[in-house]
Amino acid sequence: MRLFALLLAAALLCGCNEPTLTRYVDKRYLFSFVPPRGWRVTAEQTPSCLTSVSAGNGACGFYVCVSERPEDFLPTTSDFANCELVKDYVAEKLKGYGVQCKPSLLQGRRTYDAIYLRNVADAAGAVRFQLVRQTFLARGRLLYTITSYVFGHSEAELKAATSPCDDDILRSEGTFFLHQPPTRND
């Protein structure tokens, strides 16, 4: 028993020097995630998002957009039909092309992952290519969209490119969590 107590104390002491990761919690829209260590988190309302929460570190980043779910977006239980709707939405609203969609799960909830290309002009009018990865999750009247992207000079470059932060982004996206609304007894 004494050996167990010593091992437990040693394990606790070893962990004391590890900085704890802080979970970002949005209490209004009931979601949270753990940003990569050292990344700055900002939140704002935009014309497209009721809230847009960005996590970034230099050229690397991702964001969560919570918006009103369009009435005809992800309305069925058919993965094929919903992926077709995602492809149409990306092409029409987000001006993406070469859209690929696949169903997946996040926290046990059905999501739809889309990857696509876009052409984006900078302030000087020069067009760059953007490879976008998005996860769409519908919850009631809300749509949660998790987005990351990388820029390149050509489509071929982007097809071979990965963000230097892909591992950090994927780990952080994996911590995304939808919280339950408070019950009336709370």
C-alpha positions in Angstrom: 0.0 0.0 0.0 2.8 2.3 0.9 4.5 1.7 -2.5 1.2 2.5 -4.3 0.9 5.8 -2.4 4.5 6.7 -3.3 3.9 5.9 -7.0 0.7 7.9 -7.0 2.4 10.9 -5.4 5.3 10.7 -7.9 2.9 10.6 -10.8 1.0 13.6 -9.5 4.2 15.6 -9.0 5.5 14.7 -12.5 2.3 16.1 -14.0 2.5 19.4 -12.0 5.0 20.9 -14.5 2.8 20.2 -17.5 0.9 23.3 -18.6 -2.8 22.5 -18.8 -4.6 23.1 -22.0 -7.6 25.5 -21.6 -10.9 24.5 -23.2 -12.6 27.4 -25.0 -16.3 27.3 -24.1 -19.0 29.2 -25.9 -21.9 29.2 -23.4 -24.4 30.9 -25.7 -24.1 28.4 -28.6 -23.1 25.5 -26.3 -19.9 24.2 -27.9 -16.3 23.9 -26.8 -12.9 22.8 -28.1 -9.3 22.8 -26.9 -7.1 25.0 -29.1 -3.5 24.0 -29.8 -1.1 25.2 -27.2 0.0 28.8 -27.7 -2.7 29.6 -30.3 -4.8 32.7 -29.9 -8.6 32.4 -29.8 -10.9 35.2 -30.8 -14.6 35.4 -31.2 -16.7 37.8 -33.2 -20.1 38.1 -34.9 -19.9 38.3 -38.7 -22.5 38.9 -41.4 -22.4 35.1 -42.1 -22.0 33.8 -38.5 -23.9 34.3 -35.3 -20.5 33.7 -33.8 -17.2 32.9 -35.4 -14.5 31.6 -33.1 -11.0 31.5 -34.6 -7.9 29.7 -33.3 -4.7 30.7 -34.9 -1.0 30.9 -34.8 0.6 32.9 -37.6 -0.4 31.4 -41.0 -2.1 28.4 -39.3 -5.6 28.4 -38.1 -9.2 27.2 -38.2 -12.5 28.5 -37.1 -15.9 27.5 -35.9 -18.9 29.3 -37.4 -22.3 29.0 -35.9 -25.1 30.2 -38.2 -28.8 29.7 -38.8 -29.2 26.4 -40.7 -30.8 27.0 -44.1 -34.1 25.3 -44.2 -33.2 22.9 -47.0 -29.7 22.1 -45.7 -29.1 18.6 -44.2 -32.9 17.8 -43.9 -32.8 14.1 -44.4 -31.3 10.9 -42.9 -29.9 10.0 -46.4 -26.1 10.5 -46.5 -26.2 10.5 -50.3 -28.9 13.2 -50.4 -27.2 15.3 -47.7 -23.8 15.1 -49.4 -25.4 16.3 -52.7 -26.9 19.2 -50.8 -23.5 20.0 -49.2 -21.9 20.0 -52.7 -24.6 22.3 -54.1 -24.2 24.6 -51.0 -20.5 24.8 -51.4 -20.7 25.5 -55.1 -23.4 28.1 -55.0 -22.8 29.9 -51.7 -19.1 29.4 -51.0 -17.9 29.4 -54.7 -16.1 26.2 -54.3 -15.4 23.7 -57.0 -14.1 20.1 -57.2 -16.2 19.4 -54.0 -15.8 16.0 -52.4 -18.2 15.1 -49.5 -18.3 12.2 -47.1 -20.4 11.5 -44.0 -18.6 11.1 -40.7 -19.3 11.2 -37.0 -18.2 13.8 -34.5 -19.1 13.2 -30.8 -21.5 10.5 -32.0 -23.4 13.0 -34.3 -23.6 12.7 -38.0 -21.5 15.3 -39.8 -20.6 15.9 -43.4 -17.0 16.6 -44.3 -16.3 18.6 -47.5 -13.0 19.4 -49.2 -12.9 21.7 -52.1 -10.9 24.4 -54.0 -11.7 28.1 -54.3 -10.1 31.0 -56.1 -9.5 33.9 -53.7 -8.4 37.4 -54.7 -6.2 39.4 -52.3 -6.4 43.1 -51.8 -4.2 43.8 -54.8 -6.4 41.6 -57.0 -4.0 38.7 -57.4 -5.8 35.4 -57.3 -4.6 32.6 -55.1 -5.9 29.1 -54.8 -7.4 27.9 -51.5 -7.9 24.3 -50.4 -10.7 24.3 -47.9 -11.7 21.5 -45.4 -15.1 21.9 -43.7 -17.2 19.8 -41.3 -20.9 20.6 -41.2 -22.9 19.6 -38.2 -26.7 20.5 -37.9 -28.3 20.9 -34.5 -31.8 22.0 -34.5 -32.0 25.4 -36.2 -28.2 25.9 -36.0 -25.4 24.9 -38.3 -21.9 24.4 -36.8 -19.2 24.6 -39.5 -15.6 23.8 -38.6 -13.2 25.2 -41.3 -9.5 25.0 -42.0 -7.7 26.0 -45.2 -4.4 26.4 -46.9 -3.3 28.7 -49.8 -1.2 27.9 -52.8 -0.1 29.2 -56.2 -1.7 26.4 -58.3 -4.2 23.6 -58.0 -1.4 21.1 -58.4 0.5 22.6 -55.6 -2.5 22.5 -53.3 -3.3 18.9 -54.1 0.1 18.0 -52.7 0.1 20.6 -50.0 -0.8 20.2 -46.3 -0.8 22.9 -43.7 2.3 22.8 -41.5 -0.3 22.7 -38.7 -2.6 19.9 -39.9 -1.8 17.7 -36.9 -2.5 20.5 -34.4 -5.7 21.4 -36.2 -7.0 17.9 -36.4 -6.2 17.2 -32.8 -8.0 20.4 -31.8 -11.0 19.7 -34.0 -11.2 16.3 -32.4 -11.9 18.0 -29.1 -14.9 19.8 -30.5 -17.9 19.1 -28.2 -21.5 20.1 -28.2 -22.9 20.7 -24.8 -26.4 20.0 -23.7 -28.8 22.9 -23.1 -29.5 23.4 -19.4 -32.5 21.6 -18.0 -35.3 23.6 -16.4 -34.2 22.4 -13.0 -30.7 24.0 -13.4 
